[in-house]
Amino acid sequence: MYTLYSMRRSGNSYKVRLALSQLGIPYDLVEVDILRGETRTPEFLAKNPSGQVPLLEVAPGRYLPESNAILWYIAGGTPLAPDDRIDRAEALQWMFFEQHSVEPNLGAAHFWLTLVKGGRDLHTHALEGWTERGYQALRVMEQHLESRPFFAAGRYTIADIALYAYTHTANETVFDLTGFPAIRAWLKRVADQPGYVPITWEPAALAIAE
């Protein structure tokens, strides 16, 4: 069974938990708090020298970091990971876009403005840039979704999971999705997919342990 090292409010960690749920794959969940330095311990760094979550133990002593790489690994051979060359390339295109344009802006705003106490004051200088570039990314997504239900392959894939993670929390920070009706409709379609769990979901056993 897989073991997933994850932080509940991390969008990157959420991608993996959502995909595992929708694929019906059982796993053990280890909650890691990066704000308390739990990814900087010698024990964790031995597993992932970059000191980041999510981290998936795919076999005893073998660890796979990076959220989008994990998505491709666990979804391989399922409808969530396209097999057709152009469909696969299109999914990769949007997952690269997510890491280049969405995560550094919507994701950074989510982390510093909702998770870190005093984060807004610490990053006042960066907020304008996050906002400008974040809205630019949202406009690209909106235009694409105006004529398509999902981002790649004409169906729901891991590209949607990757983009959903930080987009669906955008209105918790500085972003207003009112002017993006295609994105809002897509967010609802993702939330209606079988096996969907919200970012705040946790296994009952973990809730009891806490």
MDAnalysis code that builds the backbone (N, CA, C; Angstrom):
import MDAnalysis as mda
import numpy as np

u = mda.Universe.empty(630, n_residues=210, atom_resindex=np.repeat(np.arange(210), 3), trajectory=True)
u.add_TopologyAttr("name", ["N", "CA", "C"] * 210)
u.add_TopologyAttr("resid", np.arange(1, 211))
u.add_TopologyAttr("resname", ["MET", "TYR", "THR", "LEU", "TYR", "SER", "MET", "ARG", "ARG", "SER", "GLY", "ASN", "SER", "TYR", "LYS", "VAL", "ARG", "LEU", "ALA", "LEU", "SER", "GLN", "LEU", "GLY", "ILE", "PRO", "TYR", "ASP", "LEU", "VAL", "GLU", "VAL", "ASP", "ILE", "LEU", "ARG", "GLY", "GLU", "THR", "ARG", "THR", "PRO", "GLU", "PHE", "LEU", "ALA", "LYS", "ASN", "PRO", "SER", "GLY", "GLN", "VAL", "PRO", "LEU", "LEU", "GLU", "VAL", "ALA", "PRO", "GLY", "ARG", "TYR", "LEU", "PRO", "GLU", "SER", "ASN", "ALA", "ILE", "LEU", "TRP", "TYR", "ILE", "ALA", "GLY", "GLY", "THR", "PRO", "LEU", "ALA", "PRO", "ASP", "ASP", "ARG", "ILE", "ASP", "ARG", "ALA", "GLU", "ALA", "LEU", "GLN", "TRP", "MET", "PHE", "PHE", "GLU", "GLN", "HIS", "SER", "VAL", "GLU", "PRO", "ASN", "LEU", "GLY", "ALA", "ALA", "HIS", "PHE", "TRP", "LEU", "THR", "LEU", "VAL", "LYS", "GLY", "GLY", "ARG", "ASP", "LEU", "HIS", "THR", "HIS", "ALA", "LEU", "GLU", "GLY", "TRP", "THR", "GLU", "ARG", "GLY", "TYR", "GLN", "ALA", "LEU", "ARG", "VAL", "MET", "GLU", "GLN", "HIS", "LEU", "GLU", "SER", "ARG", "PRO", "PHE", "PHE", "ALA", "ALA", "GLY", "ARG", "TYR", "THR", "ILE", "ALA", "ASP", "ILE", "ALA", "LEU", "TYR", "ALA", "TYR", "THR", "HIS", "THR", "ALA", "ASN", "GLU", "THR", "VAL", "PHE", "ASP", "LEU", "THR", "GLY", "PHE", "PRO", "ALA", "ILE", "ARG", "ALA", "TRP", "LEU", "LYS", "ARG", "VAL", "ALA", "ASP", "GLN", "PRO", "GLY", "TYR", "VAL", "PRO", "ILE", "THR", "TRP", "GLU", "PRO", "ALA", "ALA", "LEU", "ALA", "ILE", "ALA", "GLU"])
u.atoms.positions = np.array([
    [0.844, -1.194, 0.000],
    [0.000, 0.000, 0.000],
    [0.883, 1.250, 0.000],
    [0.434, 2.258, -0.745],
    [1.162, 3.519, -0.767],
    [1.098, 4.210, 0.591],
    [2.123, 5.023, 0.865],
    [2.086, 5.951, 1.984],
    [2.273, 7.353, 1.422],
    [1.334, 8.240, 1.743],
    [1.393, 9.614, 1.251],
    [1.713, 10.557, 2.395],
    [2.791, 11.289, 2.241],
    [3.140, 12.365, 3.169],
    [2.542, 13.638, 2.596],
    [1.685, 14.280, 3.382],
    [0.830, 15.330, 2.839],
    [0.536, 16.381, 3.906],
    [0.257, 17.600, 3.448],
    [-0.234, 18.656, 4.342],
    [-1.638, 19.029, 3.897],
    [-2.578, 19.006, 4.822],
    [-3.992, 19.079, 4.484],
    [-4.347, 20.299, 3.637],
    [-3.856, 21.482, 3.989],
    [-4.259, 22.688, 3.275],
    [-3.340, 23.027, 2.104],
    [-2.403, 22.151, 1.801],
    [-1.533, 22.346, 0.645],
    [-2.256, 21.930, -0.623],
    [-2.326, 22.841, -1.591],
    [-2.963, 22.498, -2.853],
    [-2.234, 21.391, -3.588],
    [-0.908, 21.402, -3.550],
    [-0.149, 20.358, -4.218],
    [-0.418, 18.993, -3.591],
    [-0.520, 18.946, -2.274],
    [-0.856, 17.686, -1.606],
    [-2.285, 17.260, -1.936],
    [-3.169, 18.224, -2.016],
    [-4.576, 17.940, -2.302],
    [-4.751, 17.270, -3.657],
    [-3.966, 17.674, -4.634],
    [-4.050, 17.039, -5.954],
    [-3.962, 15.517, -5.824],
    [-2.990, 15.078, -5.051],
    [-2.742, 13.639, -4.940],
    [-3.859, 12.961, -4.160],
    [-4.303, 13.584, -3.060],
    [-5.397, 12.980, -2.290],
    [-6.667, 12.883, -3.124],
    [-6.926, 13.897, -3.935],
    [-8.120, 13.879, -4.781],
    [-8.026, 12.769, -5.820],
    [-6.890, 12.655, -6.472],
    [-6.736, 11.617, -7.493],
    [-6.825, 10.221, -6.886],
    [-6.196, 10.014, -5.747],
    [-6.268, 8.696, -5.089],
    [-7.708, 8.350, -4.735],
    [-8.458, 9.332, -4.262],
    [-9.857, 9.093, -3.927],
    [-10.668, 8.746, -5.170],
    [-10.466, 9.498, -6.229],
    [-11.261, 9.273, -7.434],
    [-10.889, 7.981, -8.134],
    [-9.672, 7.522, -7.930],
    [-9.249, 6.253, -8.512],
    [-9.550, 5.069, -7.585],
    [-10.004, 5.361, -6.361],
    [-10.320, 4.305, -5.410],
    [-9.096, 3.545, -4.932],
    [-7.956, 4.225, -4.851],
    [-6.703, 3.589, -4.446],
    [-6.512, 3.775, -2.935],
    [-6.378, 2.709, -2.182],
    [-6.144, 2.845, -0.736],
    [-4.718, 3.316, -0.462],
    [-4.539, 4.024, 0.631],
    [-3.199, 4.500, 0.996],
    [-3.189, 4.876, 2.468],
    [-1.993, 4.872, 3.030],
    [-1.796, 5.393, 4.376],
    [-1.421, 6.862, 4.267],
    [-2.002, 7.685, 5.121],
    [-1.764, 9.123, 5.081],
    [-0.971, 9.553, 6.302],
    [0.130, 10.259, 6.046],
    [0.935, 10.836, 7.117],
    [0.860, 12.353, 6.979],
    [0.231, 12.991, 7.949],
    [0.090, 14.442, 7.923],
    [1.410, 15.083, 8.354],
    [1.906, 16.000, 7.529],
    [3.173, 16.683, 7.784],
    [2.913, 18.183, 7.773],
    [3.374, 18.887, 8.787],
    [3.168, 20.329, 8.896],
    [4.456, 21.047, 8.504],
    [4.466, 21.600, 7.307],
    [5.675, 22.295, 6.856],
    [5.898, 23.580, 7.634],
    [4.832, 24.148, 8.197],
    [4.962, 25.392, 8.961],
    [5.692, 25.158, 10.278],
    [5.724, 23.933, 10.738],
    [6.450, 23.586, 11.960],
    [7.809, 22.955, 11.669],
    [8.207, 23.018, 10.404],
    [9.517, 22.496, 10.031],
    [9.595, 20.992, 9.947],
    [8.453, 20.321, 9.830],
    [8.468, 18.858, 9.855],
    [9.014, 18.236, 8.577],
    [9.177, 19.042, 7.514],
    [9.807, 18.519, 6.300],
    [11.303, 18.827, 6.263],
    [11.808, 19.470, 7.312],
    [13.227, 19.830, 7.348],
    [14.012, 18.975, 8.331],
    [13.394, 17.949, 8.876],
    [14.093, 17.070, 9.804],
    [15.015, 16.138, 9.021],
    [16.063, 15.627, 9.649],
    [16.938, 14.676, 8.951],
    [16.182, 13.450, 8.434],
    [15.194, 13.005, 9.202],
    [14.432, 11.822, 8.795],
    [13.652, 12.087, 7.512],
    [12.995, 13.257, 7.433],
    [12.218, 13.544, 6.229],
    [13.134, 13.846, 5.048],
    [14.205, 14.600, 5.275],
    [15.118, 14.951, 4.186],
    [15.795, 13.717, 3.600],
    [15.913, 12.664, 4.393],
    [16.454, 11.410, 3.859],
    [15.499, 10.800, 2.844],
    [14.219, 11.087, 3.001],
    [13.208, 10.591, 2.057],
    [13.094, 11.519, 0.848],
    [13.142, 12.824, 1.083],
    [13.010, 13.812, 0.015],
    [13.931, 14.991, 0.308],
    [15.096, 15.036, -0.315],
    [16.062, 16.087, -0.023],
    [15.555, 17.505, -0.284],
    [14.512, 17.648, -1.114],
    [13.965, 18.988, -1.353],
    [13.113, 19.477, -0.190],
    [12.767, 18.573, 0.737],
    [12.010, 18.980, 1.913],
    [10.629, 19.489, 1.602],
    [9.919, 18.812, 0.697],
    [8.590, 19.268, 0.283],
    [7.587, 18.124, 0.338],
    [6.327, 18.496, 0.451],
    [5.224, 17.568, 0.271],
    [4.407, 18.057, -0.927],
    [3.704, 17.138, -1.597],
    [3.494, 15.741, -1.243],
    [4.700, 14.869, -1.584],
    [4.719, 13.734, -0.915],
    [5.737, 12.720, -1.160],
    [5.054, 11.371, -1.060],
    [5.201, 10.557, -2.086],
    [4.530, 9.259, -2.118],
    [5.562, 8.146, -2.011],
    [5.407, 7.291, -1.007],
    [6.233, 6.096, -0.914],
    [5.558, 5.020, -1.749],
    [6.152, 4.722, -2.893],
    [5.528, 3.803, -3.849],
    [5.896, 2.353, -3.588],
    [6.998, 2.148, -2.874],
    [7.463, 0.826, -2.459],
    [8.353, 1.055, -1.250],
    [8.597, 0.028, -0.451],
    [9.420, 0.243, 0.740],
    [10.742, 0.934, 0.415],
    [10.938, 2.115, 0.973],
    [12.175, 2.853, 0.770],
    [12.296, 3.576, -0.549],
    [11.249, 3.547, -1.382],
    [11.303, 4.240, -2.677],
    [10.251, 5.345, -2.688],
    [10.714, 6.585, -2.886],
    [9.853, 7.749, -2.713],
    [9.773, 8.559, -4.007],
    [8.569, 9.047, -4.284],
    [8.336, 9.867, -5.469],
    [7.806, 11.233, -5.038],
    [8.585, 12.317, -5.266],
    [8.110, 13.658, -4.954],
    [7.458, 14.312, -6.183],
    [7.059, 15.577, -6.025],
    [6.478, 16.415, -7.074],
    [5.053, 15.963, -7.421],
    [4.108, 16.833, -7.120],
    [2.693, 16.482, -7.220],
    [2.280, 15.999, -8.605],
    [2.708, 16.680, -9.656],
    [2.253, 16.294, -10.985],
    [2.903, 14.993, -11.466],
    [4.143, 14.742, -11.030],
    [4.761, 13.444, -11.337],
    [4.003, 12.328, -10.632],
    [3.586, 12.579, -9.403],
    [2.810, 11.579, -8.659],
    [1.486, 11.318, -9.358],
    [0.842, 12.373, -9.858],
    [-0.428, 12.189, -10.576],
    [-0.257, 11.260, -11.767],
    [0.799, 11.463, -12.549],
    [1.020, 10.594, -13.702],
    [1.296, 9.162, -13.273],
    [2.015, 8.999, -12.173],
    [2.339, 7.654, -11.704],
    [1.086, 6.898, -11.271],
    [0.266, 7.514, -10.428],
    [-0.874, 6.773, -9.887],
    [-2.003, 6.630, -10.896],
    [-2.070, 7.554, -11.881],
    [-3.170, 7.517, -12.849],
    [-2.821, 6.742, -14.111],
    [-1.571, 6.317, -14.239],
    [-1.179, 5.587, -15.441],
    [-2.052, 4.375, -15.693],
    [-2.509, 4.220, -16.924],
    [-3.362, 3.094, -17.275],
    [-4.822, 3.280, -16.944],
    [-5.198, 4.482, -16.475],
    [-6.599, 4.798, -16.180],
    [-7.072, 5.917, -17.103],
    [-8.383, 6.141, -17.200],
    [-8.877, 7.230, -18.042],
    [-8.389, 8.617, -17.625],
    [-7.913, 8.751, -16.385],
    [-7.435, 10.058, -15.942],
    [-6.116, 10.452, -16.591],
    [-5.378, 9.502, -17.154],
    [-4.099, 9.779, -17.804],
    [-4.199, 9.372, -19.271],
    [-4.344, 10.320, -20.185],
    [-4.551, 9.969, -21.596],
    [-3.414, 9.137, -22.173],
    [-3.775, 8.183, -23.032],
    [-2.788, 7.352, -23.725],
    [-2.437, 7.905, -25.102],
    [-3.419, 8.489, -25.767],
    [-3.176, 9.050, -27.095],
    [-2.081, 10.114, -27.018],
    [-1.177, 10.125, -27.992],
    [-0.005, 11.003, -27.916],
    [-0.384, 12.475, -27.809],
    [-1.296, 12.930, -28.641],
    [-1.641, 14.345, -28.614],
    [-2.445, 14.690, -27.367],
    [-3.324, 13.777, -26.957],
    [-4.081, 14.010, -25.718],
    [-3.142, 14.067, -24.515],
    [-2.157, 13.160, -24.502],
    [-1.191, 13.144, -23.401],
    [-0.363, 14.427, -23.394],
    [0.064, 14.861, -24.587],
    [0.843, 16.097, -24.676],
    [0.018, 17.300, -24.238],
    [-1.269, 17.300, -24.588],
    [-2.138, 18.399, -24.187],
    [-2.305, 18.433, -22.667],
    [-2.461, 17.267, -22.060],
    [-2.549, 17.216, -20.601],
    [-1.259, 17.731, -19.969],
    [-0.124, 17.306, -20.509],
    [1.159, 17.782, -19.997],
    [1.300, 19.288, -20.166],
    [0.845, 19.791, -21.303],
    [0.905, 21.245, -21.554],
    [0.222, 22.009, -20.430],
    [-0.970, 21.572, -20.043],
    [-1.711, 22.288, -19.010],
    [-1.134, 22.046, -17.624],
    [-0.501, 20.907, -17.413],
    [0.136, 20.674, -16.119],
    [1.422, 21.490, -15.983],
    [2.133, 21.700, -17.106],
    [3.270, 22.617, -17.078],
    [2.785, 24.046, -16.829],
    [1.682, 24.417, -17.476],
    [1.098, 25.741, -17.271],
    [0.733, 25.943, -15.808],
    [0.181, 24.904, -15.198],
    [-0.197, 25.006, -13.784],
    [1.014, 25.305, -12.910],
    [2.119, 24.616, -13.165],
    [3.308, 24.820, -12.345],
    [4.018, 26.133, -12.661],
    [3.883, 26.622, -13.878],
    [4.570, 27.855, -14.281],
    [3.758, 29.105, -13.998],
    [2.430, 29.023, -14.149],
    [1.602, 30.228, -14.095],
    [0.582, 30.257, -12.966],
    [0.098, 29.105, -12.541],
    [-0.944, 29.057, -11.516],
    [-0.340, 28.894, -10.120],
    [0.437, 27.849, -9.927],
    [0.985, 27.574, -8.596],
    [1.862, 28.708, -8.051],
    [2.728, 29.340, -8.867],
    [3.567, 30.412, -8.318],
    [2.795, 31.676, -7.957],
    [1.556, 31.793, -8.398],
    [0.784, 33.012, -8.161],
    [-0.448, 32.745, -7.301],
    [-1.397, 31.970, -7.814],
    [-2.545, 31.603, -6.979],
    [-2.101, 30.756, -5.793],
    [-1.147, 29.854, -6.045],
    [-0.659, 28.997, -4.968],
    [0.114, 29.772, -3.917],
    [0.960, 30.689, -4.354],
    [1.723, 31.500, -3.401],
    [0.796, 32.366, -2.564],
    [-0.207, 32.958, -3.207],
    [-1.170, 33.778, -2.466],
    [-1.927, 32.925, -1.449],
    [-2.307, 31.728, -1.849],
    [-3.015, 30.832, -0.935],
    [-2.155, 30.504, 0.282],
    [-0.893, 30.185, 0.051],
    [-0.009, 29.803, 1.147],
    [0.222, 30.963, 2.111],
    [0.634, 32.098, 1.577],
    [1.041, 33.198, 2.444],
    [-0.131, 33.961, 3.044],
    [-1.271, 33.984, 2.368],
    [-2.393, 34.774, 2.869],
    [-3.376, 33.967, 3.702],
    [-3.386, 32.648, 3.554],
    [-4.350, 31.851, 4.318],
    [-3.705, 30.908, 5.320],
    [-2.445, 30.532, 5.120],
    [-1.818, 29.555, 5.995],
    [-0.805, 30.157, 6.969],
    [-0.127, 31.203, 6.557],
    [0.946, 31.770, 7.363],
    [0.446, 33.007, 8.109],
    [0.494, 32.957, 9.411],
    [0.087, 34.108, 10.217],
    [1.009, 35.287, 9.926],
    [0.412, 36.413, 9.553],
    [1.200, 37.590, 9.205],
    [1.812, 37.531, 7.824],
    [1.398, 36.554, 7.022],
    [1.982, 36.376, 5.699],
    [1.735, 37.541, 4.762],
    [0.570, 38.171, 4.891],
    [0.271, 39.318, 4.026],
    [1.275, 40.448, 4.264],
    [1.581, 40.704, 5.528],
    [2.541, 41.767, 5.842],
    [3.948, 41.401, 5.371],
    [4.283, 40.122, 5.458],
    [5.613, 39.684, 5.042],
    [5.818, 39.799, 3.541],
    [4.722, 39.694, 2.777],
    [4.854, 39.656, 1.315],
    [4.021, 40.732, 0.625],
    [3.887, 41.869, 1.251],
    [3.164, 42.984, 0.627],
    [3.768, 43.330, -0.723],
    [5.098, 43.289, -0.810],
    [5.794, 43.666, -2.041],
    [5.498, 42.697, -3.179],
    [5.172, 41.422, -2.861],
    [4.951, 40.407, -3.890],
    [3.490, 40.303, -4.314],
    [2.590, 40.863, -3.514],
    [1.162, 40.666, -3.728],
    [0.697, 41.208, -5.073],
    [1.188, 42.366, -5.458],
    [0.773, 42.959, -6.732],
    [1.167, 42.064, -7.902],
    [2.375, 41.505, -7.843],
    [2.815, 40.615, -8.913],
    [2.013, 39.330, -8.961],
    [1.757, 38.741, -7.782],
    [0.931, 37.535, -7.749],
    [-0.438, 37.807, -8.369],
    [-1.014, 38.950, -8.012],
    [-2.350, 39.277, -8.491],
    [-2.367, 39.462, -10.000],
    [-1.425, 40.245, -10.504],
    [-1.383, 40.503, -11.951],
    [-1.179, 39.217, -12.740],
    [-0.198, 38.439, -12.345],
    [0.105, 37.210, -13.088],
    [-0.968, 36.150, -12.866],
    [-1.562, 36.144, -11.671],
    [-2.638, 35.196, -11.403],
    [-3.856, 35.451, -12.263],
    [-4.247, 36.703, -12.386],
    [-5.389, 37.030, -13.245],
    [-5.073, 36.740, -14.709],
    [-3.831, 36.943, -15.105],
    [-3.452, 36.614, -16.470],
    [-3.639, 35.113, -16.728],
    [-3.225, 34.288, -15.769],
    [-3.414, 32.841, -15.902],
    [-4.894, 32.477, -15.936],
    [-5.681, 33.103, -15.106],
    [-7.122, 32.830, -15.089],
    [-7.776, 33.193, -16.415],
    [-7.322, 34.269, -17.034],
    [-7.889, 34.655, -18.336],
    [-7.566, 33.611, -19.405],
    [-6.362, 33.056, -19.363],
    [-6.005, 32.000, -20.309],
    [-6.899, 30.776, -20.093],
    [-7.114, 30.408, -18.847],
    [-7.967, 29.266, -18.531],
    [-9.404, 29.521, -18.948],
    [-9.902, 30.719, -18.679],
    [-11.274, 31.075, -19.032],
    [-11.499, 30.949, -20.530],
    [-10.573, 31.489, -21.313],
    [-10.717, 31.436, -22.765],
    [-10.755, 29.985, -23.256],
    [-9.915, 29.146, -22.688],
    [-9.872, 27.737, -23.100],
    [-11.179, 27.032, -22.754],
    [-11.717, 27.325, -21.585],
    [-12.912, 26.621, -21.106],
    [-14.206, 27.156, -21.709],
    [-14.146, 28.262, -22.372],
    [-15.365, 28.812, -22.983],
    [-15.939, 27.873, -24.046],
    [-15.090, 27.036, -24.637],
    [-15.566, 26.137, -25.699],
    [-15.295, 24.663, -25.377],
    [-14.886, 24.375, -24.123],
    [-14.556, 22.998, -23.761],
    [-15.003, 22.735, -22.331],
    [-15.438, 21.516, -22.029],
    [-15.835, 21.222, -20.647],
    [-14.650, 20.987, -19.725],
    [-13.540, 20.475, -20.282],
    [-12.354, 20.172, -19.483],
    [-11.108, 20.612, -20.251],
    [-9.943, 20.439, -19.654],
    [-8.745, 21.039, -20.240],
    [-8.087, 20.205, -21.321],
    [-8.151, 18.894, -21.250],
    [-7.414, 18.066, -22.206],
    [-8.208, 16.821, -22.562],
    [-7.957, 16.317, -23.761],
    [-8.489, 15.021, -24.211],
    [-10.010, 14.991, -24.298],
    [-10.667, 16.128, -24.169],
    [-12.119, 16.178, -24.253],
    [-12.838, 15.540, -23.082],
    [-12.095, 15.315, -21.969],
    [-12.715, 14.673, -20.807],
    [-11.951, 15.087, -19.553],
    [-12.452, 14.663, -18.420],
    [-11.819, 14.935, -17.137],
    [-10.543, 14.107, -17.005],
    [-9.421, 14.787, -16.718],
    [-8.131, 14.111, -16.583],
    [-7.353, 14.708, -15.416],
    [-6.150, 14.193, -15.223],
    [-5.294, 14.729, -14.171],
    [-4.876, 16.172, -14.449],
    [-5.003, 16.630, -15.689],
    [-4.757, 18.046, -15.968],
    [-5.770, 18.908, -15.217],
    [-7.018, 18.472, -15.174],
    [-8.047, 19.193, -14.425],
    [-7.758, 19.153, -12.930],
    [-7.323, 18.001, -12.439],
    [-7.001, 17.887, -11.017],
    [-5.882, 18.858, -10.651],
    [-4.834, 18.900, -11.496],
    [-3.703, 19.783, -11.224],
    [-4.140, 21.242, -11.173],
    [-4.968, 21.653, -12.115],
    [-5.395, 23.056, -12.187],
    [-6.445, 23.398, -11.136],
    [-7.228, 22.419, -10.754],
    [-8.308, 22.668, -9.795],
    [-7.772, 23.031, -8.418],
    [-6.657, 22.425, -8.021],
    [-6.197, 22.502, -6.635],
    [-6.104, 23.928, -6.108],
    [-5.438, 24.810, -6.848],
    [-5.301, 26.184, -6.374],
    [-6.349, 27.126, -6.951],
    [-6.961, 26.749, -8.081],
    [-7.986, 27.623, -8.650],
    [-9.228, 27.653, -7.770],
    [-9.597, 26.518, -7.188],
    [-10.852, 26.481, -6.434],
    [-10.742, 27.193, -5.085],
    [-9.522, 27.532, -4.658],
    [-9.347, 28.302, -3.421],
    [-8.974, 29.756, -3.703],
    [-9.004, 30.149, -4.978],
    [-8.527, 31.486, -5.343],
    [-9.306, 32.591, -4.640],
    [-10.619, 32.398, -4.484],
    [-11.430, 33.460, -3.872],
    [-11.216, 33.591, -2.376],
    [-10.400, 32.720, -1.786],
    [-10.052, 32.857, -0.375],
    [-8.938, 33.882, -0.180],
    [-8.340, 34.322, -1.279],
    [-7.210, 35.244, -1.175],
    [-7.580, 36.585, -1.812],
    [-6.943, 36.932, -2.917],
    [-7.173, 38.252, -3.527],
    [-7.895, 38.158, -4.863],
    [-8.274, 36.947, -5.263],
    [-8.831, 36.762, -6.598],
    [-10.351, 36.657, -6.551],
    [-10.982, 37.366, -7.471],
    [-12.439, 37.366, -7.596],
    [-12.800, 36.614, -8.873],
    [-13.500, 35.491, -8.740],
    [-13.850, 34.670, -9.897],
    [-15.191, 35.047, -10.514],
    [-15.784, 36.125, -10.042],
    [-17.091, 36.539, -10.562],
    [-17.061, 36.721, -12.066],
    [-16.000, 37.288, -12.586],
    [-15.909, 37.569, -14.016],
    [-15.391, 36.409, -14.841],
    [-15.378, 35.206, -14.264],
    [-14.869, 34.032, -14.966],
    [-15.923, 32.916, -14.947],
    [-17.016, 33.094, -15.680],
    [-18.110, 32.109, -15.609],
    [-17.718, 30.721, -16.107],
    [-16.850, 30.647, -17.112],
    [-16.449, 29.329, -17.619],
    [-15.634, 28.576, -16.574],
    [-14.772, 29.284, -15.864],
    [-14.001, 28.647, -14.792],
    [-14.929, 28.191, -13.677],
    [-15.891, 29.030, -13.303],
    [-16.793, 28.659, -12.212],
    [-17.629, 27.438, -12.584],
    [-18.051, 27.351, -13.844],
    [-18.806, 26.177, -14.288],
    [-17.917, 24.934, -14.276],
    [-16.667, 25.107, -14.683],
    [-15.714, 23.983, -14.661],
    [-15.447, 23.522, -13.226],
    [-15.306, 24.452, -12.302],
    [-15.099, 24.080, -10.899],
    [-16.238, 23.200, -10.403],
    [-17.445, 23.533, -10.793],
    [-18.596, 22.719, -10.389],
    [-18.543, 21.338, -11.039],
    [-18.135, 21.277, -12.309],
    [-18.042, 19.975, -12.978],
    [-17.010, 19.085, -12.290],
    [-15.891, 19.670, -11.874],
    [-14.877, 18.888, -11.166],
    [-15.442, 18.369, -9.840],
    [-16.116, 19.249, -9.107],
    [-16.676, 18.866, -7.804],
    [-17.772, 17.815, -7.936],
    [-18.345, 17.677, -9.122],
    [-19.397, 16.683, -9.359],
    [-18.841, 15.331, -9.806],
    [-17.521, 15.220, -9.965],
    [-16.933, 13.961, -10.428],
    [-17.026, 12.884, -9.338],
    [-17.217, 11.634, -9.729],
    [-17.267, 10.541, -8.744],
    [-15.983, 10.482, -7.920],
    [-16.147, 10.241, -6.637],
    [-14.999, 10.112, -5.756],
    [-14.412, 11.423, -5.285],
    [-15.061, 12.524, -5.613],
    [-14.543, 13.839, -5.225],
    [-14.504, 13.985, -3.703],
    [-13.421, 14.564, -3.203],
    [-13.321, 14.940, -1.798],
    [-12.811, 16.375, -1.732],
    [-13.271, 17.168, -0.768],
    [-12.793, 18.550, -0.644],
    [-11.388, 18.602, -0.052],
    [-10.761, 19.756, -0.144],
    [-9.395, 19.907, 0.349],
    [-9.312, 19.685, 1.848],
    [-10.400, 19.899, 2.567],
    [-10.404, 19.743, 4.025],
    [-10.682, 18.315, 4.466],
    [-10.966, 17.412, 3.513],
    [-11.293, 16.031, 3.873],
    [-10.111, 15.337, 4.518],
    [-10.385, 14.497, 5.476],
    [-9.361, 13.665, 6.086],
    [-9.968, 12.327, 6.454],
    [-9.174, 11.261, 6.456],
    [-9.691, 9.959, 6.875],
    [-10.156, 10.009, 8.315],
    [-11.168, 9.237, 8.642],
    [-11.700, 9.237, 10.002],
    [-10.620, 8.858, 11.017],
    [-9.767, 7.932, 10.658],
    [-8.732, 7.478, 11.588],
    [-7.776, 8.600, 11.944],
    [-7.463, 9.455, 10.963],
    [-6.559, 10.580, 11.247],
    [-7.255, 11.601, 12.122],
    [-8.533, 11.831, 11.875],
    [-9.287, 12.794, 12.692],
    [-9.351, 12.333, 14.136],
    [-9.529, 11.031, 14.350],
    [-9.588, 10.496, 15.700],
    [-8.236, 10.645, 16.385],
    [-7.161, 10.360, 15.628],
    [-5.818, 10.438, 16.192],
    [-5.480, 11.852, 16.649],
    [-5.999, 12.843, 15.942],
    [-5.730, 14.223, 16.301],
    [-6.586, 14.674, 17.473],
])
